[in-house]
Amino acid sequence: MQNYHVVKKVGVILNTDTRNKLLVVSSLVCVVLLVIATFFDLQISNAVINYNSIFGTVF
């Protein structure tokens, strides 16, 4: 008999294997996005910030 995990809010029934695969895939996507953000964060910040504006400098 397979183990099932029920997500009550959405109404989706996932078996344990599918749930584990989804967890691995989403974890890998998060790691890849963090690595990309590591290299491009300074460029994005420099493009967005405006030192002549108090709002742009503070936030």
N, CA, C and O atoms as CSV, one atom per row, in Angstrom:
chain,resi,resn,atom,element,x,y,z
A,1,MET,N,N,0.841,-1.181,0.000
A,1,MET,CA,C,0.000,0.000,0.000
A,1,MET,C,C,0.882,1.239,0.000
A,1,MET,O,O,1.824,1.329,0.787
A,2,GLN,N,N,0.588,2.190,-0.871
A,2,GLN,CA,C,1.396,3.396,-0.976
A,2,GLN,C,C,0.986,4.407,0.082
A,2,GLN,O,O,-0.169,4.467,0.503
A,3,ASN,N,N,1.966,5.199,0.498
A,3,ASN,CA,C,1.679,6.277,1.426
A,3,ASN,C,C,1.259,7.507,0.634
A,3,ASN,O,O,1.863,7.829,-0.389
A,4,TYR,N,N,0.241,8.182,1.101
A,4,TYR,CA,C,-0.239,9.381,0.440
A,4,TYR,C,C,-0.211,10.547,1.411
A,4,TYR,O,O,-0.475,10.392,2.603
A,5,HIS,N,N,0.111,11.711,0.883
A,5,HIS,CA,C,0.109,12.942,1.659
A,5,HIS,C,C,-0.962,13.846,1.071
A,5,HIS,O,O,-0.927,14.163,-0.118
A,6,VAL,N,N,-1.894,14.252,1.881
A,6,VAL,CA,C,-3.006,15.071,1.398
A,6,VAL,C,C,-2.760,16.518,1.784
A,6,VAL,O,O,-2.545,16.836,2.954
A,7,VAL,N,N,-2.796,17.386,0.791
A,7,VAL,CA,C,-2.714,18.821,1.027
A,7,VAL,C,C,-4.148,19.316,1.084
A,7,VAL,O,O,-4.817,19.405,0.054
A,8,LYS,N,N,-4.627,19.638,2.282
A,8,LYS,CA,C,-6.046,19.920,2.471
A,8,LYS,C,C,-6.476,21.237,1.848
A,8,LYS,O,O,-7.592,21.324,1.336
A,9,LYS,N,N,-5.637,22.263,1.871
A,9,LYS,CA,C,-6.045,23.564,1.364
A,9,LYS,C,C,-6.258,23.538,-0.152
A,9,LYS,O,O,-7.182,24.169,-0.666
A,10,VAL,N,N,-5.400,22.806,-0.859
A,10,VAL,CA,C,-5.495,22.776,-2.314
A,10,VAL,C,C,-6.335,21.594,-2.783
A,10,VAL,O,O,-6.940,21.649,-3.854
A,11,GLY,N,N,-6.377,20.534,-1.995
A,11,GLY,CA,C,-7.120,19.349,-2.376
A,11,GLY,C,C,-6.337,18.417,-3.265
A,11,GLY,O,O,-6.929,17.623,-3.995
A,12,VAL,N,N,-5.003,18.494,-3.223
A,12,VAL,CA,C,-4.151,17.656,-4.062
A,12,VAL,C,C,-3.678,16.468,-3.241
A,12,VAL,O,O,-3.277,16.615,-2.086
A,13,ILE,N,N,-3.729,15.303,-3.843
A,13,ILE,CA,C,-3.223,14.097,-3.176
A,13,ILE,C,C,-1.947,13.677,-3.885
A,13,ILE,O,O,-1.961,13.378,-5.079
A,14,LEU,N,N,-0.839,13.656,-3.144
A,14,LEU,CA,C,0.452,13.269,-3.709
A,14,LEU,C,C,0.967,12.040,-2.987
A,14,LEU,O,O,0.891,11.955,-1.762
A,15,ASN,N,N,1.494,11.083,-3.747
A,15,ASN,CA,C,2.119,9.969,-3.062
A,15,ASN,C,C,3.503,10.405,-2.584
A,15,ASN,O,O,3.992,11.465,-2.975
A,16,THR,N,N,4.123,9.601,-1.754
A,16,THR,CA,C,5.374,9.977,-1.114
A,16,THR,C,C,6.489,10.191,-2.125
A,16,THR,O,O,7.289,11.114,-1.968
A,17,ASP,N,N,6.559,9.362,-3.154
A,17,ASP,CA,C,7.607,9.510,-4.164
A,17,ASP,C,C,7.478,10.833,-4.909
A,17,ASP,O,O,8.472,11.526,-5.126
A,18,THR,N,N,6.267,11.182,-5.298
A,18,THR,CA,C,6.042,12.439,-6.013
A,18,THR,C,C,6.372,13.623,-5.114
A,18,THR,O,O,6.962,14.605,-5.565
A,19,ARG,N,N,5.994,13.532,-3.854
A,19,ARG,CA,C,6.275,14.616,-2.904
A,19,ARG,C,C,7.779,14.798,-2.728
A,19,ARG,O,O,8.262,15.929,-2.678
A,20,ASN,N,N,8.515,13.709,-2.633
A,20,ASN,CA,C,9.966,13.800,-2.480
A,20,ASN,C,C,10.633,14.366,-3.728
A,20,ASN,O,O,11.567,15.161,-3.621
A,21,LYS,N,N,10.170,13.972,-4.903
A,21,LYS,CA,C,10.714,14.516,-6.151
A,21,LYS,C,C,10.442,16.013,-6.254
A,21,LYS,O,O,11.311,16.777,-6.674
A,22,LEU,N,N,9.249,16.429,-5.873
A,22,LEU,CA,C,8.897,17.841,-5.891
A,22,LEU,C,C,9.781,18.641,-4.934
A,22,LEU,O,O,10.196,19.756,-5.251
A,23,LEU,N,N,10.064,18.075,-3.778
A,23,LEU,CA,C,10.946,18.721,-2.808
A,23,LEU,C,C,12.363,18.869,-3.355
A,23,LEU,O,O,12.978,19.923,-3.188
A,24,VAL,N,N,12.885,17.840,-3.999
A,24,VAL,CA,C,14.234,17.882,-4.554
A,24,VAL,C,C,14.316,18.909,-5.685
A,24,VAL,O,O,15.265,19.691,-5.746
A,25,VAL,N,N,13.336,18.909,-6.569
A,25,VAL,CA,C,13.344,19.835,-7.700
A,25,VAL,C,C,13.239,21.279,-7.210
A,25,VAL,O,O,13.973,22.148,-7.681
A,26,SER,N,N,12.345,21.533,-6.281
A,26,SER,CA,C,12.198,22.904,-5.782
A,26,SER,C,C,13.437,23.342,-5.013
A,26,SER,O,O,13.800,24.517,-5.071
A,27,SER,N,N,14.093,22.446,-4.303
A,27,SER,CA,C,15.333,22.787,-3.609
A,27,SER,C,C,16.445,23.129,-4.599
A,27,SER,O,O,17.204,24.074,-4.383
A,28,LEU,N,N,16.539,22.365,-5.678
A,28,LEU,CA,C,17.554,22.637,-6.692
A,28,LEU,C,C,17.306,23.980,-7.374
A,28,LEU,O,O,18.250,24.725,-7.642
A,29,VAL,N,N,16.053,24.288,-7.654
A,29,VAL,CA,C,15.718,25.576,-8.267
A,29,VAL,C,C,16.119,26.714,-7.333
A,29,VAL,O,O,16.675,27.717,-7.782
A,30,CYS,N,N,15.841,26.567,-6.044
A,30,CYS,CA,C,16.219,27.602,-5.072
A,30,CYS,C,C,17.730,27.794,-5.016
A,30,CYS,O,O,18.209,28.927,-4.966
A,31,VAL,N,N,18.479,26.706,-5.022
A,31,VAL,CA,C,19.946,26.798,-4.974
A,31,VAL,C,C,20.469,27.491,-6.226
A,31,VAL,O,O,21.348,28.348,-6.135
A,32,VAL,N,N,19.942,27.133,-7.388
A,32,VAL,CA,C,20.383,27.755,-8.640
A,32,VAL,C,C,20.084,29.253,-8.626
A,32,VAL,O,O,20.926,30.057,-9.028
A,33,LEU,N,N,18.888,29.634,-8.163
A,33,LEU,CA,C,18.542,31.053,-8.101
A,33,LEU,C,C,19.430,31.809,-7.115
A,33,LEU,O,O,19.788,32.960,-7.367
A,34,LEU,N,N,19.787,31.183,-6.003
A,34,LEU,CA,C,20.687,31.828,-5.040
A,34,LEU,C,C,22.086,32.018,-5.621
A,34,LEU,O,O,22.726,33.041,-5.378
A,35,VAL,N,N,22.560,31.039,-6.386
A,35,VAL,CA,C,23.884,31.168,-7.009
A,35,VAL,C,C,23.865,32.289,-8.049
A,35,VAL,O,O,24.801,33.086,-8.117
A,36,ILE,N,N,22.821,32.353,-8.845
A,36,ILE,CA,C,22.702,33.422,-9.841
A,36,ILE,C,C,22.641,34.777,-9.152
A,36,ILE,O,O,23.294,35.726,-9.586
A,37,ALA,N,N,21.863,34.873,-8.084
A,37,ALA,CA,C,21.728,36.137,-7.358
A,37,ALA,C,C,23.047,36.569,-6.730
A,37,ALA,O,O,23.305,37.764,-6.586
A,38,THR,N,N,23.879,35.607,-6.356
A,38,THR,CA,C,25.173,35.926,-5.765
A,38,THR,C,C,26.040,36.726,-6.723
A,38,THR,O,O,26.735,37.651,-6.302
A,39,PHE,N,N,26.010,36.385,-7.989
A,39,PHE,CA,C,26.884,37.036,-8.953
A,39,PHE,C,C,26.298,38.311,-9.553
A,39,PHE,O,O,27.048,39.166,-10.024
A,40,PHE,N,N,24.974,38.456,-9.545
A,40,PHE,CA,C,24.359,39.590,-10.216
A,40,PHE,C,C,23.709,40.594,-9.272
A,40,PHE,O,O,23.130,41.577,-9.736
A,41,ASP,N,N,23.785,40.376,-7.967
A,41,ASP,CA,C,23.120,41.260,-7.011
A,41,ASP,C,C,23.692,42.672,-7.046
A,41,ASP,O,O,22.933,43.640,-7.003
A,42,LEU,N,N,24.991,42.809,-7.122
A,42,LEU,CA,C,25.610,44.134,-7.132
A,42,LEU,C,C,25.223,44.901,-8.401
A,42,LEU,O,O,24.951,46.100,-8.333
A,43,GLN,N,N,25.194,44.235,-9.539
A,43,GLN,CA,C,24.808,44.896,-10.783
A,43,GLN,C,C,23.360,45.365,-10.736
A,43,GLN,O,O,23.047,46.461,-11.201
A,44,ILE,N,N,22.483,44.547,-10.182
A,44,ILE,CA,C,21.077,44.929,-10.070
A,44,ILE,C,C,20.936,46.103,-9.106
A,44,ILE,O,O,20.188,47.041,-9.382
A,45,SER,N,N,21.643,46.063,-7.985
A,45,SER,CA,C,21.563,47.148,-7.009
A,45,SER,C,C,22.069,48.453,-7.595
A,45,SER,O,O,21.462,49.503,-7.382
A,46,ASN,N,N,23.156,48.403,-8.321
A,46,ASN,CA,C,23.693,49.614,-8.940
A,46,ASN,C,C,22.757,50.178,-9.999
A,46,ASN,O,O,22.708,51.392,-10.197
A,47,ALA,N,N,22.022,49.319,-10.677
A,47,ALA,CA,C,21.094,49.791,-11.692
A,47,ALA,C,C,19.857,50.434,-11.069
A,47,ALA,O,O,19.262,51.327,-11.673
A,48,VAL,N,N,19.460,49.999,-9.876
A,48,VAL,CA,C,18.232,50.474,-9.255
A,48,VAL,C,C,18.455,51.701,-8.381
A,48,VAL,O,O,17.597,52.582,-8.332
A,49,ILE,N,N,19.589,51.778,-7.691
A,49,ILE,CA,C,19.790,52.831,-6.691
A,49,ILE,C,C,19.997,54.193,-7.355
A,49,ILE,O,O,20.582,54.304,-8.433
A,50,ASN,N,N,19.504,55.205,-6.683
A,50,ASN,CA,C,19.673,56.585,-7.133
A,50,ASN,C,C,20.167,57.384,-5.923
A,50,ASN,O,O,19.396,57.670,-5.007
A,51,TYR,N,N,21.440,57.738,-5.925
A,51,TYR,CA,C,22.023,58.432,-4.771
A,51,TYR,C,C,21.516,59.867,-4.619
A,51,TYR,O,O,21.721,60.471,-3.566
A,52,ASN,N,N,20.871,60.421,-5.620
A,52,ASN,CA,C,20.330,61.753,-5.536
A,52,ASN,C,C,18.939,61.784,-4.889
A,52,ASN,O,O,18.395,62.857,-4.631
A,53,SER,N,N,18.379,60.627,-4.636
A,53,SER,CA,C,17.050,60.533,-4.021
A,53,SER,C,C,17.183,59.937,-2.629
A,53,SER,O,O,17.864,58.928,-2.446
A,54,ILE,N,N,16.537,60.553,-1.651
A,54,ILE,CA,C,16.570,60.021,-0.279
A,54,ILE,C,C,15.880,58.664,-0.241
A,54,ILE,O,O,16.382,57.735,0.392
A,55,PHE,N,N,14.733,58.537,-0.910
A,55,PHE,CA,C,14.015,57.262,-0.944
A,55,PHE,C,C,14.865,56.166,-1.585
A,55,PHE,O,O,14.926,55.047,-1.076
A,56,GLY,N,N,15.520,56.488,-2.699
A,56,GLY,CA,C,16.363,55.509,-3.379
A,56,GLY,C,C,17.577,55.103,-2.571
A,56,GLY,O,O,18.018,53.956,-2.649
A,57,THR,N,N,18.120,56.018,-1.804
A,57,THR,CA,C,19.300,55.718,-1.002
A,57,THR,C,C,18.920,54.877,0.230
A,57,THR,O,O,19.630,53.932,0.576
A,58,VAL,N,N,17.822,55.213,0.880
A,58,VAL,CA,C,17.440,54.515,2.099
A,58,VAL,C,C,16.854,53.147,1.811
A,58,VAL,O,O,17.179,52.174,2.492
A,59,PHE,N,N,15.997,53.064,0.814
A,59,PHE,CA,C,15.310,51.801,0.573
A,59,PHE,C,C,15.934,51.020,-0.570
A,59,PHE,O,O,15.469,49.930,-0.900
